[in-house]
């Protein structure tokens, strides 16, 4: 299944050439499973990422956004207590780096850390020029923009 190609889909779309790279990345077998996280849709344009970061303090967590890639990472501070012998160690307090690709118009609104859960709120904000509009037939683009500008100024 890793040899799946999406070229037939590209015949009906323009500008989706990065979509194939996205699917290749998603199909990789070395997808991290630590830490556990949820991606929630909280409305038409609102999303939330919740990362289970049990055992980490807020200072040990970092959130970084670059080129539409949101990276959540944690580096535990060394607090080795040589007097402690673990009979069972079920809390995996190990370093991690979780990267998620965001859509073009998704913006990070805020982040909150409470009860071992890191919640990052996202919002899709579509610019006015990208919103759907009706294109009249028989007019040039300059005429459409002039008519739109006149209606807005009134």
Number of C-alpha atoms within 10 A of each C-alpha: 5 9 7 10 11 12 10 8 11 13 8 8 9 8 7 11 12 8 12 16 11 11 14 13 12 11 14 10 8 8 10 12 8 15 18 11 16 11 12 13 12 12 9 8 12 16 20 20 17 19 20 17 27 15 15 19 15 14 10 14 18 12 14 10 15 8 8 14 13 16 15 18 17 21 16 15 13 6 6 7 7 6 6 7 8 7 6 6 8 7 9 11 16 14 15 16 15 18 15 12 14 16 10 11 12 17 18 15 13 11 14 11 17 11 9 14 17 19 19 19 17 21 18 17 12 13 8 8 7 8 7 7 8 6 10 9 6 6 9 10 11 9 10 14 11 11 11 11 11 10 9 8 6 5
